[in-house]
């Protein structure tokens, strides 16, 4: 995600961080963000790394020994991979995200200027 921050002014960085954090929560709560959904992420996840990561996760889910302490460690590993893929998903769609961010940022600045002008 570092690359996306290089494409905004220093004044916009905090707003973009909040925009992205909100977007991640929206997607994980099964809402759309910038036209992206959890369904889009799931498809992206299953296609990532030629499907090998998804294949390994499904195999693990079917064969996991829930009484083994290693099961939790393996599950935590899959969770970390999923978090990494989630970041890749946002990187893949950064053009769309930035376009919508800039439009919303501009609109909010206009609204703030109107409020400050007393209109």
Beta strands, then each sheet from edge to edge (+ up, - down):
end
